[in-house]
Amino acid sequence: MTELVSPKAYPRRIMTFMRRSTAYTVSQQKGLDEYGEYYLLETEQQTFNQQNIFGRIAPLTVEIGFGMGSSLIQMAEAAPERDFIGIEIHPNGLAQICFEAGERKLSNLRVIEGDALLLLEHYFVDNSIDTVQLYFADPWPKKKHHKRRFVQLDNMQLIRQKLKMGGVFHAATDWEHYALWMLEILEASEGYKNVLGKGQFSPRPDYRPLTKFEVRGQKLGHGVWDVLYQRVS
């Protein structure tokens, strides 16, 4: 079994997120108190085992940075034949999704608190994930912060290692510059193929729900860009 050591043991590296939290709402506190034990996965000293977690082997979707979790809840409800794991660093989002999932009695969803890159590297086993999702991640718009963007060549190779052959990396953003950045990085990433064709953006797949944030942006004339890349080697 691969041992997951404390993040303190790893060399300092560039963060792709900023930590933030506020006091819990009543529902968020209930999410932790009543449902947290079921939905929050303990990963320290653990290695991912889908059978042990979900009691079955099914197509697996992992979402990186689900925010408050509304779209991930919708996806899990709409696809009971799939299993979903959400990774989030912000406590309020984790607490809220535990509440929403618990109230709906969802059995095909679990969540993890932590740095997605560390978890991908040390918790998830190779060739275990069908889909990795990255929706509306921080675009880090200032040039000096571009190194903090999640979509980087090294990160895409880590994701490739964890995806099953034929698995898909799906990202969406409302920042055109970040969308073009993702296309450039993914086209240069070994082992991937654009599902829609080289250099092409994808229409929003039916399985990705429209968020309130996205609808509001569309009304203001903002664009949204989806990219889907499949592991082919």
N, C-alpha and C positions, 0 to 999 in steps of 0.2 A: 504493500500500500504506500502511495506517495504521501509524504508528510507535508502538511501545509503549515509552514512556520509563520510566526508573527510578521506583519509587514515591516516592523522595525528592523528586521534582519536583512531587508533588501536595500540595495544602494539607493540613494536619493535619485529621483528621476522627475521629469517634467509632468506636472499634473494636467489632466485634460478637463478638470472641473474645479469649481469653487464650492467649498462647504458653506451651508447656510441652514438655519432652522429657526423656528419660532415655537412659542408655547403650543402644546397640543390642543386641538378642539375636543369637545366631548366625544364625538364620534371617533376621532383618532385615538384617544385614550382607550376607548372601548375596543378598538381594533387591536391594540397591543395587549390589553388585559384579557380579552376573551378569545381572540383568534390568533394572536401572535405566535403562540406555541405551535400551532398547526401550520401556519403559512410561512413563518420566518425560518429559513434553513440555517442550521449551524454548520459552518464549513471548516472551522479550525480543526486540524488533525483529521480531516475527512477527504475522501475522494468521491467525485460524483458517481452515483449509482442510481440510474433511473428506476430500476425495478424496486429498489428499497424505498425510494421517495414516493413514487406514484403507484406502485403495485402492478406495473405493466411496462411494456416497451411500446412506445408510440412515437410518431413524428414529434420532434422537439424543437420548439422555438425559444430562443433566448433574446430578450430585449435589454439593451444597454441604455440606462437612464430613462426610466419610464415616467418621471415627473410625479404627478399625483395619481397616475395609473388608470385614468378613465378609459383610454383606448385599449390598454392591455386587458382590462376587465371585459370590454366588449368583444375583443378577439377570443378570449378564453370561453366566453359564453357562446359565441357563434360557432366554435369549432371544438366540441367536446371530444372529438376523436384525436385531438392533438394535446400535448402537454406544453405548458408555458412556464418559463422561469424569467422573472424580471430582476434586474440588478439596479440598485439605486443607492446613492450615497447620502441622500437627504432624509432625515428621520421622519419628517412630516409626511412625505410621500409614501414611505414604507408603512407608516401607521394607517394612513388613509386607505391604501389598497388592501391591507389586512381587514379593515372594517368592511369595505365594499365586497370583497371576496367572501368573507364570513357571512354577511347578511344574505348573500346569494347562494351560499353553500357550494361554492365551486371546488371541485376536487382535482381539477387539472391545472392548477396554478400554484406556484410557490415563488417566494421572493428572497433575495439575499441583500444584505447591507454590505457594501464594500466597493473597492476599486475594481472595476470590470477587468482591467488588464491583468491585475494580480490574480483575480479569480480564474480568468481564462487560462493563464499560464500554469497555475498550481492546483486548481480544484477540478476543472473540467478535463476529462480524458480526451485524447485525440480521437477524431472521427466519430464524435458523439452527437453533434448538433446538426439539425436539418436546415434551420434558418437562424441567422443573426440579424437583429433589427437595431437600427440606430435612427431614431426619429427626432428631428428638430434639436439636435445637439448644439451646444454652444458653438457659434461660428467663429469666435475669437476674431472679430473683424479687423483689428489693428495689425498691421504687417508684423510688428515686433512680437505679436502673440501667435502668429500662425503655427509656430512650433508646438503650441498647445492643442491644436486641432486633433480630434481623435483619429481621423482618417489620415494615416501616415503609412509609408511603405512597410515599416517593421510591424506595425499593428495589424496590417492586412495579412501579413504572413502568419502571424499568430492566429488570427481568425481562420485562415485557410487550414491551418494545422488541426483546428478543433472541428471544423465543418466535415460532414460526411462527403464522400465523393458525390458530386451533383448538388450539394447543398448550396444555399444562396445567402449572400450578404445583401441586405436591403436597407438603404439609407434614404431619408427624406429631409429636405431643408427648405426654408423660405428665403435663404440668402443666395442669390445667384452666384456670387463670387465663390462661395463655399461649394456650391453645386459643381461649378466648373473645375474647382480644385479636386473634388472627389473623382470626377471623370478622369482627370489627368493622372491622379495617383493610381486609380484602379486599372486604367489602361496600361500603366507601367508595372503593375503587380503580377508577378509570375503565378501561373496556375489558375487565373480567372478568365472568364469570358462574359462579356456583356450580353445579358439575356435578350435585349432588343436589337443588338447589333453594335459594332464598334462606335464608340463616341455618342451613343444615343441615350436620351433620357426616357423614362418609362411613364406611361399614364399611371395614375394612382391605382394599384391593384384593389379589387373589391374587398379583400380581406383587411386592408388598412383603413380604419374608420376615419371619417372627417372629424377633426377636433374643433371645439368652439374657437380656439385660437386660429386655426386654419381658415374656418369660415369667415371670421372677422377680417382676416388678412385679405381674403379673396374679395370681400366687399370693398376694401380699400384699394383694390387693384394690385395687390401683391401676388407674386407668383410662388408656386411650390414645385420643387423638382424632386423626382424619385429616381434613384439609380438601383438597378438590380444586377448583381454579378454572381455568376455561378462558378463553383469550384470544378475545374475540369482536369486537374492533375495534382 
